[in-house]
């Protein structure tokens, strides 16, 4: 090997060595940063457990850790604060009791590691049994929305509409009852059922034990409650993506007023 060849070889070794060292340094810095972020999330989880906010109340994200690849898409997509975080390369729940089921995390996850569930191993939830038409084992009683385990507003609205349409198809119009239909609850499913009943000309009564909006009414005024469009009966497509509680309640009130519909609030 001549001098020039040896010099070139040494130069190549130095270049490769520098590149390897640089890669090691970058990886070390990255892992150290992730470890620091993981410890921050672990501390948030510890605090949430101490404050009783870690355990889910109803609808909440469920993470399949075998599918999670730490993209962080679920954390970024959630419009709430500290519902989800990343610990040791896997998504985890922090303040799970604060989740109101937007479903943004579920839609954002690229690997299908995220799903929405009700109840946990510690706190089971018995959901009512309904058939494909949303009718229970008691003939004439239908369940849609949160009571049936569907906390997502868009899906609850769709269930309320479908349940009422199924009632329209099955009801006998020559009955002697005071009403064709009684709707209990003015949450997303109940309001959708009310609008659908009006659309089909049913004689109905709508009751709400508290205020218009149901559970949504109890949320903070500026809280984001819906992250995807929905199809509202007698209104059409609601093209709102990050919709606050106030905006949604205003929309519902406007649609009900436009269609001369009254909900009997504070009626148990």
C-alpha positions in Angstrom: 0.0 0.0 0.0 1.5 3.4 -1.0 1.5 6.5 1.1 -1.5 8.1 -0.7 -3.6 5.0 -0.3 -2.8 4.8 3.4 -3.6 8.4 3.9 -7.0 7.9 2.1 -7.7 4.9 4.3 -6.9 6.8 7.5 -9.1 9.7 6.2 -12.0 7.3 5.5 -11.6 5.8 9.0 -11.7 9.2 10.6 -14.8 10.2 8.6 -16.7 7.0 9.4 -15.6 7.2 13.1 -16.8 10.8 13.3 -20.1 9.8 11.7 -20.5 6.9 14.2 -19.6 9.1 17.2 -22.1 11.7 16.0 -24.8 9.2 15.6 -24.1 7.8 19.1 -24.2 11.3 20.6 -27.5 12.1 18.8 -29.1 8.8 20.0 -27.8 9.5 23.5 -29.2 13.0 23.6 -32.5 11.7 22.1 -32.8 8.9 24.7 -31.9 11.2 27.5 -34.5 13.7 26.4 -37.2 11.0 26.1 -36.2 9.6 29.5 -36.6 13.1 31.0 -40.1 13.5 29.3 -41.1 10.1 30.5 -40.2 11.0 34.1 -42.3 14.2 33.8 -45.3 12.1 32.6 -44.7 9.5 35.4 -44.9 12.4 37.9 -48.1 13.6 36.4 -49.6 10.0 36.7 -48.5 9.8 40.3 -50.1 13.2 41.0 -53.3 12.2 39.2 -53.5 9.0 41.3 -53.1 11.0 44.5 -55.8 13.3 43.4 -58.2 10.6 42.3 -58.1 11.6 38.7 -56.3 8.7 37.1 -59.1 6.1 37.2 -61.6 6.6 34.3 -65.2 7.4 35.1 -67.0 6.4 31.9 -65.8 6.5 28.3 -62.0 6.6 28.0 -59.1 5.7 25.8 -57.7 2.2 26.0 -54.2 1.6 24.7 -52.9 -1.6 23.3 -49.2 -1.3 24.2 -48.3 -4.1 21.8 -49.4 -1.8 18.9 -48.2 1.5 20.3 -45.0 2.8 18.5 -44.7 6.2 20.3 -45.8 8.5 17.5 -47.4 10.8 20.1 -50.2 11.5 17.6 -52.9 10.6 20.3 -51.3 13.1 22.7 -51.2 15.9 20.1 -54.7 15.2 18.8 -56.4 15.4 22.2 -57.8 18.9 22.8 -57.9 18.3 26.6 -54.9 18.7 28.9 -52.9 15.8 30.2 -55.4 13.0 29.4 -52.6 11.1 27.7 -48.8 11.0 27.8 -45.8 8.8 26.8 -44.0 6.7 29.4 -41.1 4.5 28.4 -42.0 4.6 24.7 -45.7 3.8 25.2 -48.9 5.9 25.5 -50.5 5.9 28.9 -53.4 7.5 30.7 -52.8 10.4 33.1 -56.0 12.2 34.1 -58.3 9.6 32.6 -61.4 10.8 34.7 -61.2 14.1 32.7 -61.8 12.4 29.3 -65.1 13.2 27.7 -64.8 10.9 24.7 -64.0 13.2 21.8 -62.4 10.2 19.9 -59.7 12.4 18.5 -57.0 10.2 19.9 -58.6 7.1 18.4 -58.8 8.7 14.9 -55.2 10.0 15.1 -53.4 6.8 16.1 -51.7 5.4 12.9 -51.3 1.9 14.2 -54.8 1.2 15.7 -53.4 1.0 19.2 -56.1 3.3 20.6 -59.8 2.4 21.2 -62.6 3.8 23.4 -64.0 1.8 26.2 -66.3 2.1 29.2 -65.4 0.5 32.5 -62.1 -1.0 33.7 -60.9 -4.1 35.4 -61.4 -2.3 38.8 -64.7 -0.7 37.8 -66.9 -2.7 35.6 -69.9 -1.1 33.9 -73.0 -3.1 32.9 -74.4 -1.7 29.7 -78.0 -2.4 28.7 -78.6 -5.0 26.0 -80.1 -3.6 22.8 -80.7 -5.1 19.4 -79.6 -3.7 16.0 -82.6 -1.3 16.1 -81.6 0.1 19.6 -84.6 -1.6 21.2 -84.1 -3.2 24.6 -85.5 -6.5 25.8 -88.5 -4.5 27.0 -90.6 -3.9 23.8 -91.1 -0.2 23.0 -88.1 1.0 25.1 -85.1 2.1 23.0 -81.7 3.3 24.3 -79.2 5.5 22.4 -76.2 7.6 23.2 -74.3 7.7 26.5 -76.6 5.3 28.4 -75.8 2.7 25.8 -72.1 3.3 26.0 -71.8 5.8 23.2 -70.2 9.0 24.5 -69.0 10.4 21.2 -71.4 13.2 20.3 -71.4 12.6 16.6 -72.1 8.9 17.0 -74.7 9.6 19.8 -76.5 11.9 17.4 -76.5 9.2 14.7 -77.8 6.6 17.2 -80.7 9.0 18.3 -81.7 9.5 14.7 -81.6 5.8 13.8 -83.4 4.7 16.9 -86.3 7.1 16.2 -86.4 6.1 12.6 -86.8 2.5 13.7 -89.6 3.5 16.0 -91.3 5.3 13.1 -91.2 2.1 11.1 -92.6 0.0 13.9 -95.2 2.2 15.6 -98.9 1.7 15.1 -100.5 5.0 14.3 -104.0 4.0 15.4 -103.1 3.5 19.1 -105.0 5.3 21.9 -101.9 6.5 23.9 -101.4 10.2 24.5 -98.1 10.2 22.6 -96.4 8.2 19.9 -93.0 8.7 21.7 -91.6 10.0 24.9 -87.9 11.0 24.8 -86.1 11.0 28.1 -82.9 13.0 28.2 -81.8 16.1 26.2 -78.2 15.1 25.5 -76.9 14.6 21.9 -78.9 11.4 21.3 -82.1 12.9 22.8 -81.9 16.1 20.8 -81.3 14.1 17.6 -84.3 11.9 18.4 -86.4 15.0 19.1 -85.6 16.5 15.7 -86.1 13.2 13.9 -89.5 12.7 15.6 -90.5 16.2 14.4 -89.3 15.4 10.9 -91.6 12.3 10.8 -94.6 14.1 12.3 -94.7 12.1 15.6 -96.7 13.3 18.5 -94.0 13.2 21.3 -93.0 14.5 24.7 -89.4 15.4 25.5 -88.2 15.4 29.1 -84.8 16.3 30.7 -84.2 16.0 34.4 -81.7 18.9 34.3 -80.8 21.2 31.4 -80.6 21.1 27.6 -77.4 19.3 26.7 -77.4 16.7 29.4 -73.9 15.8 30.4 -72.5 18.4 28.0 -74.2 21.2 30.0 -72.0 20.4 33.0 -68.7 21.0 31.2 -66.8 24.3 31.4 -68.1 26.9 29.0 -65.1 27.0 26.6 -64.4 23.2 26.8 -63.9 21.5 23.4 -66.7 18.9 23.3 -66.6 17.8 19.6 -63.8 17.4 17.2 -65.5 16.1 14.0 -68.5 17.1 11.9 -71.9 15.6 12.4 -75.2 15.3 10.6 -78.0 16.9 12.6 -81.6 16.1 11.7 -83.6 19.1 10.3 -80.3 21.0 10.0 -77.9 19.1 7.9 -74.1 18.8 8.2 -72.5 20.6 11.1 -69.1 21.6 9.7 -67.5 22.4 13.0 -64.3 20.7 14.0 -63.2 22.0 17.4 -66.5 22.9 18.9 -66.8 24.4 22.4 -69.6 23.6 24.8 -71.1 27.1 24.3 -71.1 26.8 20.5 -72.8 23.4 20.6 -75.5 24.5 23.1 -76.2 27.6 21.0 -76.5 25.5 17.9 -79.0 23.1 19.5 -81.1 25.9 21.0 -81.2 27.6 17.6 -82.3 24.4 15.7 -84.9 23.6 18.4 -86.3 27.2 18.3 -86.4 27.2 14.5 -88.5 24.0 14.5 -90.8 25.2 17.3 -89.6 22.4 19.6 -89.8 22.6 23.4 -88.0 20.4 25.9 -89.4 20.1 29.4 -86.3 20.7 31.5 -86.0 20.0 35.2 -88.5 17.2 34.8 -87.6 13.9 36.5 
